[in-house]
Amino acid sequence: MPRMTFIEANGTRREIESPANRTLLSIAHANKLPVEGACEGSMACSTCHVIVDAEWYGRLKKASEEENDMLDLAYGITKTSRLGCQILLTDDLDGLVVSLPVETRNMML
């Protein structure tokens, strides 16, 4: 099973092992990480915004135009920002590192 690391906004590193082909959003939820995902992965919000470590960003499939449009709504967007609902953890991404942004747009409030 591939492993990945989430770096929480406070700097805490959480290394997680997950079955392959699960989205980062579903992995975060399964591990009680503070990633909202208000639209439940339908790419209708930006509340699963993650910042991919620069060394891993080029290894991901390119973001779609729709994903980039949703990222425009996210706080703290960076050059390596992606939506967690659009990234599948695969064996090729074993070791992936992503950070959770310091601020998010909470759609549930």
FENLIN-V60459 format. One record per backbone hydrogen bond with DSSP energy under -0.5 kcal/mol. NH is the residue of the N-H (numbers start at 0). CO is the residue of the C=O. If there is no record, write none. Layout:
NH | CO
NH | CO
This chain:
1 | 17
3 | 15
4 | 95
5 | 13
6 | 97
7 | 5
7 | 11
10 | 7
13 | 5
14 | 12
15 | 3
17 | 1
20 | 88
21 | 18
21 | 88
23 | 83
23 | 86
24 | 83
26 | 22
27 | 23
28 | 24
29 | 25
30 | 26
31 | 28
32 | 27
34 | 32
35 | 33
35 | 46
36 | 46
39 | 36
41 | 38
48 | 45
49 | 81
50 | 98
51 | 49
51 | 79
52 | 96
55 | 52
56 | 52
57 | 53
58 | 55
59 | 56
67 | 63
68 | 64
69 | 65
70 | 66
71 | 67
72 | 69
73 | 70
76 | 73
80 | 77
81 | 49
83 | 47
83 | 81
85 | 82
86 | 83
87 | 85
88 | 21
89 | 87
92 | 89
93 | 90
94 | 2
95 | 2
95 | 92
97 | 4
98 | 50
99 | 6
100 | 48
105 | 103
106 | 104
108 | 105
